Each structure stands twice: as structure tokens, then as C-alpha cells.
Amino acid sequence: MKKKMIIIKGKAFKNDIPKGILRVYHNRILYVLTLKWEEDGCKYMEYSDNHDIKICYCNVSVKEVIDILGYKNSSSLGGRQYIKIKRAIDDLRTSPYYFDFSEFNGKLENVTFHFLQTAMFVKYKNNNIPTTVRIEFSPMYSDMLLSDKRYVEAKRYVQLKIL
């Protein structure tokens, strides 16, 4: 009999109350952030005192996100579009994914993770709308990025989906 790994979206543990499921728009935002991380030189911070944890990070302008997503006339976009992007980034930071390994009878029973660890909106314009966001990917997603160099395909994926 094959063993199954169960993935539960939107919950921090098996019997948790659902906290929301990420949608296609969230996926597009995550790919844009991943693309910008790659274009920014694949930067990461290393915490050797915490079991050699590596955290990937990048700075992304909101205008770049808007341009890559393919919005027309990004210079005239207002607060509504900005709020939609900000909410999507916050959802990537707060929406949990739960992996249940209980059928494998190993030491690891389950893992909960998020895609982003931190999102800091900085460099405000005169109208109090931030122009740049500092992204720190979660340790688990950072490990995926650093161990699998196929993230470069993110650029091609985003361009194909938008056109």
C-alpha cells in the first residue's frame, strides 16, 4: 500500500479553522517576488547559530510588481491596485500550508509553513503610499529556492501567463 503525504492548504494544523486559501493571483505575486529575488542576485542571510538557517530576501518596487503583472499604464494606478498587491503579499506571509507525514512512521509528523516570513513596506512617497517592499522568504521556501535552481523558470512562467 502506498503511503500518502497530505497537504492541507490554509490550515496551521490538521483540525485548525481554515484561514484562507491562496489563489492564482497570489501565485503570480509569489512568482514576481521570486523573479525579483533571482534578478537581485539570489541574496540570502545566514544564521549559523540556528542550525544554519538561510533566509532569502529582496527589495521590490511596487511599480515593478505592477509592470511585471502586466497592468496597463502603471504610472496612473492608484490606491486600489496597491492595496490588492499589499493584501496578496500579506496573504503569502500569513496563509499556512500543513504537511502531514503521519503515515510515514518517522520522527517528523508534520510541518507547517508560510511562503513569506516578513514583508516591510518602505520608502514612502508624498501621498503616504510605500514605493518599495522588503521581502524575506520563509526558511522553508528559502531552502526550496536555494536547493532547486529551477526558480529561474519563474520569469518565463510569469511572462507566459500574462501575455
NORKA-V611696 format. One record per residue. N is the residue number from 1. NEAR is the number of other ideal C-beta (glycine too) atoms within 10 Angstrom. Layout:
# NORKA-V611696
n	near
N	NEAR
N	NEAR
This chain:
# NORKA-V611696
n	near
1	4
2	4
3	9
4	11
5	12
6	12
7	9
8	19
9	13
10	15
11	18
12	16
13	11
14	11
15	6
16	13
17	7
18	11
19	13
20	13
21	13
22	17
23	12
24	8
25	14
26	18
27	16
28	19
29	26
30	22
31	21
32	24
33	26
34	25
35	24
36	20
37	23
38	18
39	14
40	14
41	8
42	14
43	11
44	17
45	11
46	10
47	11
48	8
49	7
50	9
51	7
52	8
53	15
54	16
55	20
56	26
57	16
58	21
59	16
60	22
61	14
62	22
63	15
64	18
65	23
66	19
67	13
68	21
69	19
70	13
71	15
72	7
73	7
74	16
75	7
76	8
77	16
78	9
79	11
80	7
81	16
82	18
83	11
84	14
85	19
86	17
87	13
88	21
89	24
90	13
91	21
92	22
93	17
94	13
95	21
96	18
97	20
98	18
99	15
100	16
101	16
102	14
103	12
104	12
105	8
106	8
107	6
108	9
109	11
110	15
111	12
112	14
113	16
114	18
115	26
116	20
117	18
118	13
119	17
120	11
121	16
122	10
123	12
124	11
125	9
126	5
127	7
128	7
129	14
130	15
131	14
132	15
133	23
134	14
135	24
136	18
137	28
138	19
139	18
140	17
141	21
142	21
143	16
144	17
145	20
146	15
147	8
148	8
149	10
150	8
151	18
152	12
153	14
154	20
155	17
156	11
157	15
158	21
159	13
160	9
161	13
162	12
163	6
